[in-house]
């Protein structure tokens, strides 16, 4: 069921019956039994099962497709961990995505099957944002949404009386390999931020105890102190007002923020791939033909309106459409 408040378009709250059934399944899978203070291993003692909060942030894009939400469920809900999903996303109704993203609006009803599989604790489809993206980079909006998602996680922790161990930031338009791996096999350390081996900011494992500081540094502080974009965070990132300059990439700001907080950086191997919309795939192919080079470079930080004005093209809905380059 969905409940509404002044900040949330839709929050998914499992019923008491569903919540109980979900935890019975988890206990059976992990060989645990319930005690007076929560989950305990057989034979007594406090459980060492890690608690993970997964934040899906950004435009929903292809999340409504079974190949996407089933892959996210399989890859980001490992069998040896207790996992809750959260979402701070956009349907595209009140803002436009980048040129290589989602053209058009996705309806909330289109996500019904995905939400039934992921069973998020909280889900927001309109996150208030600053008038202009930090550092002139539209992709920095992801960190505004991530900061909002961490606040949702903190609220859930207050309600449940239990704290998460890790926050996983993930895009909603990803697929993964077929193999489900145990969280323990990743051997993560809580003084390290782990980035994916693809783009670096598609799936990020953040120690829960550092999540507020890291997200505020990449979002609210950059917005309030624009000088941090141009060498103020770390010397090797210098963005001008248009989102250009040495090291001026959203992935680098994640690395820079971790460096500023004296956290280690490493790569994990839960590697994702992007499941793009049909319209985005068509545009990328057209740009590749036109430029005979890397279409991602040509499309970097380009908004849909800007691209359409320059090329006289249009994009269709979230699943297709006509795009000219």
C-alpha positions as CSV (number, residue, x, y, z in Angstrom):
1,X,0.0,0.0,0.0
2,X,1.1,3.6,-0.6
3,X,0.8,6.4,2.0
4,X,1.3,10.0,1.3
5,X,2.8,12.9,3.2
6,X,3.9,16.5,2.4
7,X,7.3,15.4,1.2
8,X,6.6,12.0,-0.4
9,X,4.7,11.2,-3.5
10,X,4.5,7.5,-2.6
11,X,5.9,5.5,0.3
12,X,5.6,1.7,0.2
13,X,5.0,0.3,3.6
14,X,4.7,-3.5,3.9
15,X,1.7,-4.8,5.8
16,X,2.3,-6.5,9.2
17,X,1.5,-9.9,7.6
18,X,4.0,-9.3,4.7
19,X,6.6,-8.0,7.1
20,X,6.3,-11.1,9.3
21,X,6.4,-13.5,6.3
22,X,9.4,-11.7,4.8
23,X,11.4,-12.2,8.1
24,X,10.4,-15.8,8.5
25,X,11.8,-16.5,5.0
26,X,15.0,-14.7,5.8
27,X,15.4,-16.6,9.1
28,X,15.0,-19.9,7.3
29,X,17.5,-18.9,4.6
30,X,20.1,-17.8,7.1
31,X,19.5,-20.6,9.7
32,X,18.5,-18.1,12.4
33,X,15.8,-18.0,14.9
34,X,14.1,-15.0,16.5
35,X,14.8,-14.0,20.1
36,X,13.6,-11.3,22.4
37,X,16.0,-8.7,20.8
38,X,15.7,-9.6,17.2
39,X,17.5,-12.2,15.0
40,X,19.9,-14.6,16.8
41,X,22.0,-17.4,15.5
42,X,21.1,-20.9,16.5
43,X,22.5,-21.6,20.0
44,X,22.2,-18.0,21.2
45,X,24.3,-14.8,20.9
46,X,23.8,-11.8,18.7
47,X,23.5,-12.3,15.0
48,X,26.4,-11.0,12.8
49,X,24.1,-10.7,9.8
50,X,25.0,-7.4,8.1
51,X,22.2,-4.9,7.5
52,X,22.2,-3.1,4.2
53,X,20.2,-0.2,2.9
54,X,20.1,0.0,-0.9
55,X,19.3,3.5,-2.3
56,X,18.0,3.6,-5.9
57,X,18.6,7.2,-7.0
58,X,18.0,9.0,-10.3
59,X,15.5,8.8,-13.2
60,X,13.7,5.4,-13.2
61,X,14.4,4.9,-16.9
62,X,14.1,1.1,-17.5
63,X,13.3,0.0,-13.9
64,X,9.8,-1.1,-15.0
65,X,11.4,-3.9,-17.2
66,X,11.6,-7.4,-15.5
67,X,15.2,-7.9,-16.7
68,X,16.1,-4.8,-14.7
69,X,14.3,-5.1,-11.4
70,X,14.9,-8.8,-11.2
71,X,18.6,-8.3,-11.7
72,X,18.7,-5.5,-9.1
73,X,16.9,-7.7,-6.6
74,X,19.2,-10.6,-7.3
75,X,22.5,-8.7,-7.2
76,X,21.8,-6.2,-4.4
77,X,19.9,-8.5,-2.0
78,X,22.6,-11.1,-1.1
79,X,21.3,-14.2,0.7
80,X,23.6,-13.7,3.7
81,X,22.5,-10.2,4.5
82,X,19.4,-8.3,5.7
83,X,18.5,-5.8,3.0
84,X,16.0,-3.0,2.7
85,X,15.5,-1.0,-0.5
86,X,14.8,2.8,-0.6
87,X,14.2,5.0,-3.5
88,X,14.7,8.7,-4.3
89,X,13.8,8.8,-8.0
90,X,12.2,10.8,-10.7
91,X,9.5,9.7,-13.2
92,X,10.4,12.6,-15.4
93,X,7.1,14.5,-15.0
94,X,8.6,17.7,-13.6
95,X,12.1,17.6,-15.0
96,X,13.9,16.2,-18.0
97,X,16.7,13.7,-18.1
98,X,20.0,14.0,-19.9
99,X,20.0,13.4,-23.7
100,X,21.2,9.8,-23.3
101,X,18.7,9.1,-20.5
102,X,14.9,8.9,-20.3
103,X,12.9,10.7,-22.9
104,X,9.4,11.3,-21.6
105,X,7.5,10.4,-18.4
106,X,7.2,7.0,-16.8
107,X,3.9,6.4,-15.0
108,X,3.9,5.3,-11.4
109,X,1.6,2.4,-12.3
110,X,4.4,1.1,-14.7
111,X,6.5,0.4,-11.6
112,X,3.9,-1.7,-9.8
113,X,5.7,-5.0,-10.6
114,X,9.1,-3.6,-9.7
115,X,7.9,-2.3,-6.4
116,X,6.3,-5.6,-5.6
117,X,9.6,-7.4,-6.1
118,X,11.9,-4.8,-4.4
119,X,9.5,-4.1,-1.5
120,X,11.1,-0.7,-0.6
121,X,10.8,0.7,2.9
122,X,10.3,4.2,1.5
123,X,10.0,5.5,-2.0
124,X,9.9,9.1,-3.2
125,X,9.2,10.0,-6.8
126,X,9.7,13.8,-6.5
127,X,12.7,15.0,-4.5
128,X,13.0,18.8,-4.0
129,X,16.2,20.0,-5.7
130,X,18.2,23.2,-6.0
131,X,17.5,25.4,-9.0
132,X,20.9,24.6,-10.6
133,X,22.9,21.4,-10.3
134,X,26.1,21.6,-8.4
135,X,29.3,22.4,-10.3
136,X,27.3,22.8,-13.6
137,X,27.0,19.0,-13.9
138,X,23.5,17.6,-14.3
139,X,24.7,14.2,-13.0
140,X,25.4,15.8,-9.6
141,X,21.7,15.6,-9.0
142,X,22.2,12.0,-8.1
143,X,24.0,13.1,-4.9
144,X,21.2,15.4,-3.9
145,X,18.9,12.4,-4.2
146,X,21.3,10.2,-2.3
147,X,21.4,12.7,0.5
148,X,17.7,12.6,0.7
149,X,17.7,8.8,0.6
150,X,20.1,8.7,3.6
151,X,17.7,10.9,5.5
152,X,15.0,8.3,4.7
153,X,17.3,5.6,6.0
154,X,17.9,7.5,9.2
155,X,14.1,7.8,9.7
156,X,13.7,4.1,9.2
157,X,16.4,3.4,11.8
158,X,14.7,5.6,14.3
159,X,11.4,3.7,13.7
160,X,13.0,0.2,13.9
161,X,15.6,0.9,16.6
162,X,18.2,-0.8,14.5
163,X,21.0,0.7,12.5
164,X,22.2,-0.4,9.0
165,X,25.9,-1.3,8.5
166,X,26.1,-0.3,4.8
167,X,24.4,2.0,2.3
168,X,24.5,1.0,-1.3
169,X,23.9,3.7,-3.9
170,X,22.6,2.3,-7.2
171,X,21.1,3.5,-10.4
172,X,17.6,2.2,-11.1
173,X,18.4,1.2,-14.7
174,X,21.0,-1.6,-14.2
175,X,21.5,-5.2,-15.0
176,X,24.0,-7.7,-13.5
177,X,25.3,-11.1,-14.2
178,X,23.2,-14.2,-13.3
179,X,25.2,-15.2,-10.3
180,X,24.1,-14.2,-6.8
181,X,27.1,-13.7,-4.5
182,X,27.3,-13.6,-0.8
183,X,27.9,-10.3,0.9
184,X,30.6,-11.9,3.1
185,X,32.6,-12.8,0.0
186,X,33.1,-9.1,-0.8
187,X,35.1,-8.6,2.4
188,X,34.3,-4.9,2.7
189,X,36.0,-2.7,5.3
190,X,34.1,0.1,7.1
191,X,36.8,2.7,6.4
192,X,36.5,2.3,2.6
193,X,34.2,3.5,-0.1
194,X,33.8,0.8,-2.8
195,X,33.1,1.9,-6.4
196,X,32.1,-0.3,-9.3
197,X,34.5,-1.3,-12.0
198,X,32.3,0.2,-14.8
199,X,31.6,4.0,-14.5
200,X,32.6,4.1,-10.9
201,X,29.4,5.7,-9.6
202,X,26.7,3.3,-10.7
203,X,26.9,1.0,-7.6
204,X,28.7,2.3,-4.6
205,X,29.1,0.7,-1.2
206,X,29.3,3.3,1.6
207,X,29.9,2.5,5.3
208,X,26.8,3.6,7.1
209,X,28.7,5.5,9.7
210,X,30.2,7.8,7.0
211,X,27.1,8.1,4.8
212,X,25.8,11.5,6.2
213,X,29.2,13.2,5.9
214,X,29.9,11.9,2.5
215,X,26.6,12.7,0.9
216,X,26.4,16.2,2.4
217,X,29.8,16.9,1.1
218,X,28.8,15.9,-2.4
219,X,25.4,17.6,-2.3
220,X,24.4,20.4,0.1
221,X,28.0,21.7,0.8
222,X,28.9,21.9,-2.9
223,X,25.6,23.8,-3.6
224,X,26.3,26.3,-0.8
225,X,30.0,26.7,-1.5
226,X,30.4,26.7,-5.3
227,X,34.2,27.4,-4.9
228,X,34.6,23.8,-3.8
229,X,33.8,22.8,-7.3
230,X,37.0,24.5,-8.6
231,X,39.8,23.0,-6.6
232,X,38.2,23.5,-3.2
233,X,37.2,19.9,-2.6
234,X,40.4,18.4,-4.0
235,X,43.0,20.2,-6.1
236,X,42.7,17.9,-9.1
237,X,39.0,18.6,-9.7
238,X,38.4,22.0,-11.3
239,X,34.9,22.6,-12.7
240,X,33.8,25.9,-14.3
241,X,30.2,27.0,-14.2
242,X,29.4,25.0,-17.3
243,X,30.5,21.7,-16.0
244,X,33.8,21.6,-17.9
245,X,37.4,21.5,-16.7
246,X,40.1,19.1,-15.5
247,X,38.6,16.2,-13.6
248,X,35.1,17.6,-13.8
249,X,33.1,14.4,-13.6
250,X,30.5,13.2,-11.1
251,X,32.4,10.0,-10.5
252,X,35.5,12.1,-9.6
253,X,33.5,14.1,-7.0
254,X,32.7,10.8,-5.2
255,X,36.4,10.0,-5.1
256,X,37.3,13.5,-4.0
257,X,34.7,13.5,-1.2
258,X,36.0,10.2,0.1
259,X,39.6,11.6,-0.1
260,X,38.6,14.8,1.8
261,X,37.1,12.6,4.5
262,X,40.2,10.5,4.6
263,X,38.4,7.3,3.6
264,X,40.1,4.6,1.5
265,X,38.9,4.0,-2.0
266,X,38.6,0.6,-3.7
267,X,36.7,-1.3,-6.3
268,X,34.1,-4.0,-5.8
269,X,33.3,-6.7,-8.4
270,X,29.5,-6.6,-8.3
271,X,29.8,-5.0,-11.7
272,X,26.6,-3.6,-13.4
273,X,25.7,-2.8,-16.9
274,X,23.3,0.0,-18.0
275,X,20.0,-1.0,-19.4
276,X,19.2,2.0,-21.6
277,X,15.8,3.0,-23.0
278,X,15.2,2.4,-26.7
279,X,15.3,6.1,-27.4
280,X,18.7,6.5,-25.7
281,X,20.1,3.5,-27.6
282,X,18.9,5.0,-30.9
283,X,20.4,8.4,-30.1
284,X,23.8,6.9,-29.1
285,X,23.9,4.9,-32.4
286,X,23.1,8.1,-34.4
287,X,25.8,10.1,-32.6
288,X,28.3,7.3,-33.2
289,X,27.6,7.4,-36.9
290,X,27.8,11.2,-37.0
291,X,31.0,11.7,-35.0
292,X,32.8,8.5,-35.9
293,X,34.0,8.5,-32.3
294,X,32.9,8.1,-28.7
295,X,29.2,9.1,-28.4
296,X,29.4,9.3,-24.6
297,X,31.9,12.1,-24.9
298,X,29.7,14.0,-27.3
299,X,26.6,13.5,-25.1
300,X,28.3,14.2,-21.8
301,X,26.3,16.7,-19.6
302,X,24.0,17.5,-22.5
303,X,20.3,18.1,-21.6
304,X,17.5,17.0,-23.8
305,X,16.4,20.5,-24.7
306,X,19.9,21.6,-25.4
307,X,20.5,18.6,-27.7
308,X,17.2,19.0,-29.5
309,X,17.9,22.7,-30.2
310,X,21.3,21.9,-31.6
311,X,20.3,18.9,-33.7
312,X,16.7,19.4,-34.5
313,X,15.8,16.0,-33.0
314,X,13.2,14.8,-30.6
315,X,13.0,11.8,-28.2
316,X,10.0,9.6,-27.7
317,X,8.7,8.1,-24.5
318,X,10.7,6.2,-22.0
319,X,10.7,3.1,-24.2
320,X,11.3,4.5,-27.6
321,X,10.7,7.3,-30.0
322,X,12.4,9.2,-32.8
323,X,15.7,10.8,-32.3
324,X,17.8,12.5,-35.0
325,X,21.4,13.5,-34.8
